[in-house]
Structures are given as C-alpha cells and as structure tokens.
Amino acid sequence: MDAGNTTSAAGSATAPRTATAPDTGKSAISSDFETFLKMLSTQLQNQDPLNPVDSADYAVQLATFSSVEQQVLTNDLLQGIASRFSLSGFADYATWVGMEARSEADVSFDGTPISVSPSPDPDADRTVMIVRNAEGSVVARVDIPVSDQTFEWTGADGQGGTVPSGSYSLSLENQAGGEVLSEAPMEAYSRVREVRRENGAPVLILAGGIAVPADSVTALRQP
C-alpha cells in the first residue's frame, strides 16, 4: 500500500516524540557522567594514602558506566525505530479512506441504501433484521431472506414506511418454528471518511462520524 497518503495530523502527533527521545537519553547520560566523575574525584581525594584504591577498581567502574551508557543509547535507538515502524503501519490505513469497510459498527442512514451482510443461524427458517435508533429503541423489524448474501437496506421499517435519517444499530433475529433462536449484531458497509490514532491504535471514522477500531473491519470494497 502507498504510505504517502498519511494525514498530517498523524505525522505531527508522532514525529516530535521520535525526535526528542534520543536527546532526552543523552541529557540524562551527560548528567549521570558528571555525577560519576565528581564521585570518582571525591573518592581519589579522600582515599587512604597508605592503602590506596587499586587502579583496577577504577577501570572496572569506568567500564561499567560505559556499558550502561551504551545500553541507554541502544534503547533510545530501538524506540526510535519502533516509532517509525508504527507510523508506517498507520500510514497503510490512509489508503482505506474513501473505501467501504464492513463491520458491526452502527450505520448512518441518510436516504442512501446501506449494504448489509447477514449471517443467519444454520437452523433458522426465518430471519428478521432489527433496527434500533441511537437511544436503543426498536424502530424497524424487517423480514429478510434466510441467506448470507449481501442485500441493500433502503431504510424500510417493515411497515411500509422509512426510518428518518440518523445513526442506527442493526441486529439479526433468527427464528425456527416461530421461536426465537438468537439475536446477534449484523455487519454492514460504511464509507471510511478519516483514519485517526487513538491510544496508539488506528481508528476509522465512518460516514456520520461513527468511529470503529480498524482491527474490527472484516472486509473492504470500492464504493
């Protein structure tokens, strides 16, 4: 995928952290090294002249500090690399903008038909799509074919009318012999308007401002 389409917001959110992490590490190392030298000088000034500290001990202390210094610098470098990999992966999602993503997220109805993907129970002999508004109230019950084929919901409420524009959740009620077997969320396609990073994870903003985690998307298609 083309990583060049990533949003400027993503770049501005991550670049400063990548650039400043090594400087922070170097500043801390510089401060610690000065403290170490002061301690070493004090130790030399106050040692017993009749029983001086073996020079080999100083060499060991210097070697230990050098090892810690290199480890801190290595950790800073690895953090920078990890940040770049994370940004690259986020940029891949930018190519999803403009496409239709399928998920169990709410849908935004504005008069345009919505593609819905049912997944009926194998034992069902009747399936009913249940539509709930933002308050959770059922506003439509629509009989649909007992099939896993995608169909277009035109906003019908099942009683000859059409639901008003707004956000709705869709679920599928499975029945057999007049008894309800189960009810489960339905997947539907919605246009991807934007990609954001929230808490370190990519989030898709769908039509109507509906947000859905990118990893909950099960399919993509051209509109």
N, C-alpha and C positions, 0 to 999 in steps of 0.2 A: 504494500500500500504506500501511497505518497505521504511522506511525513511533513511536506512543506505547507500543508493547509492548516496547521495547528493554529488555534486562536491566540491573539496577542495577550489575552488575559492569562492563559496558561503559562506563556513564556515569562511574563513579568512576575508571576507568583513563585516560580521555581528558580529562576536564574540567580537572584540575589543570594539565596541560601547556598547554592553551589559555589558561588564566587567567594563568599566570606568564610566558609568553613575552614580552608587551609590557613587563612590569615589568623583566625582565632587560635588554631593549634600552634602556629609559630609564635604568637604572642605569649601563650602560656609557657611554651618551652623556653623562650628567652628569659622570662621572669624566673622560672624554676632554675635555670642555669646560673643566673646571677646569685640567687639564694644559695645554690650549691657552692659557688666559688667563695662566697662570704663565709660559709660554714667551714670550708676547707682551710681558708686563711686563718680563721679563728683557731681551728684545730692545730695548725702549724705553730701559731704564736704561743699557744698555751701547753704544748707538749712538754713532757719532762725531758730536759736536755741530757739527763743521764740515762734515759730509756726512751729514745725517740721512736716514733711510729715507723714501722718498716715501710720503705718506699713501695714495696709490692702491694701493700694495702691501698695506697693512693691509686695505683694503677687499676686495681680491681674496682674501686669506687668510680673512677672515670669511665671504665669500660661499661659498668652497669648503667650509668647515666646515659652514655651514648646509645646503648641498646634500647633504653626506654624512649629516647628521643626519636630514634628511627621507627619504633613501633607506632608512636603517635602520628608521625608523618605518614606512615603507611596507612593507618586507619583513616586519616583525612583524605588521602588519595582514593581509597576504596569507597568512601562515602560520596565523593565527587563523581566517581564512575557510576555508582548505583543511581545517583540522581539523574545522570544523563540517560541511563537505560530506562528509568521510569518515565522521563519526559518523552523519550522516543516512542514508548508503548502508548502513552496518552495521545501522541500525535496521530497514531494509526486510527484512533476513533474519529478524528476530524473528517475522515473520508465518509463517515456514516451520515453526516449532515446532508439533508435533502432526500435520504432514502427512507423507506418504510420499515420500521422494526416491529417484530411480533413479540408480544409479552403479555403477562397477565395484568398489566397496569390498567388504570382507568382509561377510558376513551373520551375524547372531546367531540361531541356531535354538533355540527353547525349547518345541518341540512345536506351535507355530502355523505353518501353511503359509506359505511365502515366495513372493512373486510374482517370477518370473524372466523376463527378456526376452532370448531368444537372438537371435543374428544369424548365421545359417548361411552358409557359403560357397555361392555360386551353383552350383558344380559338385558339391556334396556330395549323396550319396544315402543317407547315414546320419549322424546326429549323436548324440553321447554327452556328457552332462553329467558332468564330473569334479569331485568334491568332495574338497577337501583340508582337513585339520584345521590347528590353529594351528602345529603342528610341520612342516607341509608334506607330511605323509604322505597318500596317497590312501586315503580311507575309503569312497568310493562311486563307482560308474560306473553311470549311469542313461541308458538309451536314451530319447530324446525325439523328438517329431515334427520332421521337417525343415521348419521353419516359423519365421517371425519373430513369431508370436503369443505373447503373454504366457501363461505357464502357472504353476500352483501346485505348488511342490515341497513335499511333505509330510514330508520328511526321509528318504524311502526311500533305501536304499543299493544298490538294484538286485538284491539277492539275497533279497528277502523280509523284510528287517529294516529297522530305523530307526536313524539315527545318534543318538548321545546329544546332549544339549543342549550348546551351545558355539558358538564362532566358526569359520566356515568360509569358504574362498575357492572360488569357482565358475569353471570354465572350460568352453569348448565345444570338443570334438574333432570335426573334420569329416573324414568318410571318403568315399571313392569307389572302388568296385570292391574293397573290402576293404583299401585302402591309406589311411593317414592323410595327409590333405592339410595340415592345420594345426590348431593349438590356440590359442585366444585367450580372454582374460577375458570373463566374462558379466556383464551388468548385472542388478541385482535391486533391488527396492524395500525400503526400511527406514524405520521411523518416526524422525523428527527429534525428539530429546529436548532439545537445547540448541544455542545458537549462541555461539561464542566468537571472540575476536580473538587470533590468534597471528601474531607477526611482521608485524603490520599488515594481515593478511588474514583474512576471515571463515572460520571452520571449523565444520562441523556435527558435532555429537555424535549419533550414531545409536544405535539400540537395541543394548544390550550394551556401550556405551561406545566404540564404533568411531568414529574420527574420520575425516572426509573433507573436503577443501577444497571450499568452496561452488561454485567455478567448475568443478568436475568433475561436478556434477549435470546430468543431461541431461533430466530430467523431474520434475514434481511432480504429486501427486494427493491427493485426500482419502482418508483411510483407509476 
